[in-house]
Amino acid sequence: MRRRAFQFIVFALVLSTSTRARGQDETPFTPIGIQLPEVPRSDAPVQRLPIDEPREFVEPKLIVPISPNTGMLKIESDAEARVFSLAELAQLGNDYIDPRYVINSMRPDDLGIWERTRSGYGEQFHRLCQDTKQFYWSKNLLYLGLAVAVAAPIANTQLDQRIQDGYQRQAAVGMNRGVDEMATTFKYFGEYKYAIPAFLACSLSGHLFPDHVRLTSVGQFGDRSLRALAIGAPTVGVLQYGLGAGRPPTGDHEWHPFRHHNSASGHAFVGAVPFLTAASMVEHRAAKVLLVAASFGTGWSRIHHDAHYFSQVLLGWSVAYLAVEAVNHTESEVKLRVIPIDVPKGVGMGVLIQY
């Protein structure tokens, strides 16, 4: 027993000596096989601010350019590149408002140029289909046959030539400069190369500026004139080649199928369409009468210039009249339309009733 107590006291003394020696060694204890890097020591005193000392907080100012195309933050060069925190980016993005957003937010439901044009001409295409149906599958086709029946005896007798010769003697073509210039002016209304671009320009102005009252009316005039030309032109072509008459002064006015191609006046057809269309759109009775009278101007100019016989002018004008009437019939059927409208606190839908 005494021997064991002595061994315990010796072991305690050895352990105490080893602990003191290890505390005096500056080399840190590391596990076997692991070597830690040496950490430099500094004897400089650490300065600490008192807790109660007030300090002025300066908010950092970040100058970051904004892309005018995307409205997103961008870095101009590598010299300005730095890492922004999510809080900084959120603050910058919140403070910036794209001017284009402000402009667009004022009229959020306005359609673009392409959307307005596509929507407008899509509707006109559907109306053109109705015009074609009304022109070729209705009583208008009977009226066209009646016009051909009236022109037939005039063209296949000497009456056409007598009318032409009588006018040339009475009008004294070339003696009155004012009348000649008027006839030349009316002739231009019947030129395809001038009429179609003019009608197309009128049509586009109405679709691009739907909020402008006057331009909307001009656009409707252009649309209706183009549709009348589209449905009437094939009929004029068939009459011109199918009946086969020539033109003055040397051509034969009698009908010989497929011999010539002047049996119906194309100028009289094209020149009558805009005046008849305008007459159908105005409300004033005197204006209607004047416009209908002006629709004969282009046909008269062809007789004045000795370029067509009376029967040929009659057929061209008749086709124009029936084509415009078919378009008017389609327009009168479209009495109920749903359109967007502006309301004090937003945008709504309205019903337009035409009568």
Secondary structure, DSSP 8 states (H G I E B T S, - for coil): -HHHHHHHHHHHHHHHHHHHHHHH--S----TT-----------------TTS------------B-TTT--B--SSGGG-----HHHHHHHHHH---HHHHHHHHSTT---HHHHHHHHHHHHHHHHHHHHHHHHSSTHHHHHHHHHHHHHHHHTSTHHHHHHHHHHHHHTTTT-HHHHHHHHHHHHHT-HHHHHHHHHHHHHHHHH-TT-HHHHHHHHHHHHHHHHHHHHHHHHHHHHHHH----TTTS--S--TTT-S-SS-HHHHHHHHHHHHHHHH---HHHHHHHHHHTTHHHHHHHHTT-S-HHHHHHHHHHHHHHHHHHHHHHHH--EEEEEEEETTEEEEEEEE--
